């Protein structure tokens, strides 16, 4: 009987399991990981020490930029979480003024991302990017309520084919120093696809249409692209 080492089918299966266990990396993280790795190698060559620390630092940065494959619900009329993290706030609040929406309070779900969470952001439902506005600001701790108003942010307004609108706000945190957004106004986007990244601690606010049925509570963990945040009002279809 052939051993596992000599059986290409077994080796291929094991390799597949390893690939599935290690999520791919967001392209925006590759130059940073390469830089950390190069710095670690240089330190090892100069000092002759620090191999373990260098490997650990490079692995930690690589883990931060991971982009796991997600299975997005296909049920019509649902809004999925744009980010991994912990639901910090579920309330009603006026959307950012730069989106030029009516001055009325809308259901809001705020997800706080620690440095250990996946930091890519995902589209919450099939839609078109109607408006994108970047606004510089402070770098307060992202779990504070006033971070929604004072911190650096990137605001995106989406419109579904039925006319429903959902706003998603990338908010920089205490350690975050760069917000990445990879879509432009007019882009046609699908639920669950990656559209952005916030580096090192952040928060993502989702503003939903009035009457949306919220399905999460403060303290709950969300999985970006998979957890259903809410159902659109009146059985509205998103696609």
C-alpha positions as CSV (number, residue, x, y, z in Angstrom):
1,X,0.0,0.0,0.0
2,X,1.4,3.4,-1.1
3,X,2.4,5.7,1.7
4,X,0.9,9.2,2.0
5,X,4.3,10.7,1.0
6,X,4.3,8.8,-2.2
7,X,0.6,9.3,-3.1
8,X,0.1,12.5,-5.2
9,X,-3.6,12.5,-4.4
10,X,-3.0,12.6,-0.7
11,X,-0.4,15.3,-1.1
12,X,-2.7,17.3,-3.2
13,X,-5.5,16.9,-0.7
14,X,-3.3,18.0,2.2
15,X,-2.1,21.0,0.2
16,X,-5.7,22.0,-0.5
17,X,-6.5,21.8,3.2
18,X,-3.6,24.0,4.0
19,X,-4.7,26.6,1.4
20,X,-8.2,26.6,2.8
21,X,-6.9,27.1,6.4
22,X,-4.7,30.0,5.5
23,X,-6.8,32.9,4.1
24,X,-5.5,35.0,1.1
25,X,-4.0,38.4,1.7
26,X,-5.5,41.7,0.6
27,X,-3.3,43.2,-2.1
28,X,-2.9,46.4,-0.1
29,X,-1.0,44.5,2.6
30,X,1.6,42.9,0.4
31,X,4.1,45.8,0.2
32,X,3.8,46.3,4.0
33,X,4.3,42.7,4.8
34,X,7.3,42.6,2.4
35,X,8.7,45.7,4.1
36,X,8.4,44.2,7.6
37,X,9.9,40.9,6.4
38,X,12.8,42.8,4.8
39,X,13.4,44.8,7.9
40,X,13.4,41.6,10.0
41,X,15.9,40.0,7.7
42,X,18.2,43.0,7.7
43,X,18.1,43.1,11.5
44,X,19.0,39.4,11.6
45,X,22.0,40.0,9.2
46,X,23.3,42.9,11.2
47,X,22.8,41.6,14.8
48,X,22.7,37.9,14.3
49,X,19.7,37.7,16.5
50,X,15.9,38.3,16.4
51,X,14.9,35.6,14.0
52,X,12.0,34.4,16.0
53,X,10.8,38.0,16.7
54,X,11.1,38.9,13.0
55,X,9.1,35.9,11.9
56,X,6.4,36.6,14.5
57,X,6.2,40.3,13.4
58,X,5.9,39.4,9.8
59,X,3.3,36.8,10.4
60,X,1.3,39.2,12.6
61,X,1.2,41.9,9.9
62,X,0.3,39.3,7.3
63,X,-2.6,38.1,9.5
64,X,-3.9,41.6,9.8
65,X,-4.3,41.9,6.1
66,X,-6.0,38.6,5.6
67,X,-9.1,38.5,3.3
68,X,-11.0,35.3,4.1
69,X,-13.4,33.8,1.5
70,X,-17.0,34.3,2.6
71,X,-20.3,32.8,1.6
72,X,-22.8,35.7,1.3
73,X,-26.6,35.0,1.8
74,X,-28.5,35.1,-1.5
75,X,-31.9,35.8,0.2
76,X,-33.4,38.9,-1.4
77,X,-34.1,42.0,0.8
78,X,-31.3,41.5,3.3
79,X,-28.3,43.7,4.3
80,X,-25.2,41.9,5.3
81,X,-22.4,43.2,7.7
82,X,-19.8,45.2,5.9
83,X,-17.1,44.2,8.4
84,X,-16.0,41.7,11.0
85,X,-16.1,42.9,14.6
86,X,-18.4,43.6,17.5
87,X,-21.6,45.5,17.2
88,X,-20.9,48.6,19.4
89,X,-24.1,50.6,18.7
90,X,-27.6,49.9,17.4
91,X,-29.6,53.1,17.3
92,X,-31.1,55.8,15.1
93,X,-28.8,58.6,13.9
94,X,-28.6,61.3,11.2
95,X,-26.2,60.1,8.4
96,X,-23.0,62.2,7.7
97,X,-23.9,65.5,6.2
98,X,-21.5,65.0,3.2
99,X,-23.8,62.3,1.8
100,X,-26.5,65.0,1.4
101,X,-29.3,62.8,2.6
102,X,-32.5,64.3,4.3
103,X,-31.8,65.5,7.8
104,X,-33.7,62.6,9.5
105,X,-32.6,59.9,11.8
106,X,-32.1,56.4,10.3
107,X,-31.4,53.0,11.8
108,X,-27.6,52.7,12.4
109,X,-25.4,49.7,13.2
110,X,-21.8,50.4,14.2
111,X,-19.3,47.6,14.1
112,X,-16.0,48.1,16.0
113,X,-13.0,46.3,14.7
114,X,-10.1,45.5,17.0
115,X,-6.6,45.0,15.7
116,X,-7.2,41.2,15.8
117,X,-10.2,41.4,13.5
118,X,-10.3,41.0,9.7
119,X,-9.9,44.6,8.4
120,X,-11.3,44.4,4.9
121,X,-14.7,45.9,4.3
122,X,-17.4,44.3,2.1
123,X,-20.4,45.5,0.1
124,X,-23.7,45.0,2.2
125,X,-26.0,44.4,-0.8
126,X,-26.3,44.4,-4.6
127,X,-26.3,48.0,-5.6
128,X,-24.6,50.9,-7.4
129,X,-22.2,53.3,-5.7
130,X,-24.0,56.6,-5.8
131,X,-21.7,58.8,-3.8
132,X,-18.3,58.6,-2.2
133,X,-16.9,61.4,0.1
134,X,-13.6,61.3,2.0
135,X,-13.3,63.6,5.0
136,X,-10.2,64.1,7.1
137,X,-10.5,64.3,10.9
138,X,-9.3,63.1,14.2
139,X,-8.1,59.7,15.4
140,X,-10.2,59.1,18.5
141,X,-10.8,55.6,19.8
142,X,-13.2,54.1,17.3
143,X,-15.4,52.6,20.0
144,X,-16.5,56.1,21.2
145,X,-19.8,57.4,19.8
146,X,-18.3,60.8,18.8
147,X,-15.9,59.0,16.6
148,X,-18.7,58.9,14.0
149,X,-18.6,62.7,13.8
150,X,-15.0,63.7,14.6
151,X,-12.8,61.0,13.1
152,X,-11.3,60.7,9.6
153,X,-13.9,58.8,7.5
154,X,-14.9,57.7,4.0
155,X,-18.6,57.8,3.4
156,X,-20.3,55.7,0.7
157,X,-23.9,55.8,-0.4
158,X,-25.3,52.8,-2.2
159,X,-28.5,52.5,-4.2
160,X,-30.3,49.2,-4.9
161,X,-32.1,48.6,-8.1
162,X,-35.4,49.2,-6.3
163,X,-34.2,52.7,-5.2
164,X,-33.4,51.8,-1.6
165,X,-30.3,53.5,-0.1
166,X,-27.8,52.2,2.3
167,X,-24.8,54.2,3.6
168,X,-21.6,52.6,4.8
169,X,-19.0,54.7,6.6
170,X,-15.4,53.6,7.1
171,X,-14.1,55.4,10.2
172,X,-10.5,55.5,11.3
173,X,-9.6,54.6,14.8
174,X,-7.0,55.3,17.4
175,X,-4.2,53.4,15.6
176,X,-5.6,53.6,12.1
177,X,-3.8,56.0,9.7
178,X,-5.1,55.1,6.3
179,X,-8.5,54.3,4.8
180,X,-8.5,52.5,1.5
181,X,-11.5,52.5,-0.8
182,X,-11.3,50.6,-4.1
183,X,-14.6,51.5,-5.8
184,X,-15.6,54.7,-7.5
185,X,-18.9,56.5,-8.0
186,X,-21.0,54.6,-10.5
187,X,-19.5,51.2,-9.8
188,X,-21.9,48.3,-9.9
189,X,-21.2,46.2,-6.8
190,X,-22.3,42.9,-5.4
191,X,-23.1,41.8,-1.8
192,X,-20.1,40.4,-0.1
193,X,-17.4,41.6,-2.4
194,X,-14.4,43.4,-0.8
195,X,-14.3,47.1,-1.5
196,X,-11.9,48.6,1.1
197,X,-9.6,48.4,4.0
198,X,-8.8,50.3,7.2
199,X,-5.4,49.8,8.7
200,X,-4.9,49.0,12.4
201,X,-8.1,49.4,14.4
202,X,-11.3,51.0,13.1
203,X,-15.1,51.2,12.9
204,X,-17.7,50.8,10.2
205,X,-21.2,52.4,10.5
206,X,-24.1,51.2,8.3
207,X,-27.2,53.5,7.9
208,X,-30.3,51.6,6.8
209,X,-33.6,52.7,5.2
210,X,-36.3,53.8,7.6
211,X,-38.4,50.8,8.6
212,X,-35.7,48.3,8.1
213,X,-35.9,45.3,10.5
214,X,-32.7,45.1,12.5
215,X,-31.5,41.6,13.3
216,X,-28.4,42.3,15.5
217,X,-27.8,43.6,18.9
218,X,-25.0,45.5,20.7
219,X,-22.3,43.1,21.8
220,X,-23.0,40.6,19.0
221,X,-20.1,39.5,16.8
222,X,-20.4,40.0,13.0
223,X,-18.8,38.2,10.1
224,X,-18.3,40.6,7.1
225,X,-20.2,39.5,4.1
226,X,-22.1,36.8,6.0
227,X,-23.9,38.1,9.1
228,X,-27.3,39.6,8.2
229,X,-27.7,43.0,9.8
230,X,-31.2,43.8,8.7
231,X,-34.1,43.1,6.3
232,X,-35.2,45.9,4.1
233,X,-38.7,47.3,4.8
234,X,-41.8,45.9,3.1
235,X,-40.0,42.9,1.6
236,X,-38.0,45.2,-0.7
237,X,-35.8,43.4,-3.2
238,X,-32.2,44.3,-3.7
239,X,-31.5,42.8,-7.1
